[in-house]
Amino acid sequence: MSSTVEKRQRFRSLHQSGCFVIPNPWDVGTTRFLQHLGFSALATTSAGFAFSQGRPDGGVPREMMLNHIRTIVESTELPVNADFEGGYAIEPEGVAESVRLCVATGVAGLSIEDSTGDPANPLYDIALATARVRAARKAIDAAGGGVLLTGRAECFFVGKPDLDDAITRLKAYSEAGADCLYAPGIRTPEQISAVVAAVAPKPVNVLVGSASPLTVEGLAGLGVRRISVGGGLAMVAWAGFVQAATQLAQSGTFDGFLATRPPADLNSIFREDLRMRTAAPPAEERHV
């Protein structure tokens, strides 16, 4: 396995030029399969993991999420960015403690959101939101500084699609120490270009979690450095499962199984993957 330091260095280098896709697995199998496909980095998905545990998005407690993040990190050679929601605290001091614990899982990056979870007041005041990012930055620096910090402006996700407010927030988070900026929910080339220009030269992450006319090539042309899919892949899996299970329950038919990937393919992929992992020497032996 690659060392934690190596993963963090590789992850930072990916943000320096070009554009890369960072898909979001939700368990060890999806993690290993995405690595098999040749992606250069991965990110956890709070929604994908929550649904796999029979919980709503945002309903996973901190310790359970930390254990999940650690499991994903330890199951891949790729750098992993943690969807760390709002840092599992309101006050900056609590965010800093959560970030310290997340860094200890071996992640290469993590993100902090500015949404409150309260529909009546869905976003933290910008001063508090910025202080939370600053606290996360200090916690990362105290741990060695290798983890890449993403600041998230959740305006579009919480029903307040104000581009000017999102940009104001992202610029404040950048000044507070965020390495990468992210406004999930922006979709048009005009919105994306405005965010890229506003926070330049820092990299921007764009979410494409559903069917879209956008392409990787097109987003790269807009100056986007990183593309994530959030819970998109998990939703695709759930859609197939729900359709097949519902048909079976309601009509007694098996048509929903038509799109199933032949089990032999997955058996072959995971058998070879397991063989390579068990044959490789421990990381500490390979980097003496």
Secondary structure, DSSP 8 states (H G I E B T S, - for coil): ---HHHHHHHHHHHTSSS-EEE----SHHHHHHHHHTT-S-EE--HHHHHHHTT--TT-S-HHHHHHHHHHHHHT-SS-EEEE-TTTT-SSHHHHHHHHHHHHTTT-SEEEE--B-S-TTS-B--HHHHHHHHHHHHHHHHHTTS-SEEEEE--GGGGT---HHHHHHHHHHHHHTT-SEEE-TT--SHHHHHHHHHHHTTS-EEEE--S--S--HHHHHHTT--EEE-TTHHHHHHHHHHHHHHHHHHHH---GGGTT---HHHHHHHHHHHHHHHHHS--HHHHT-
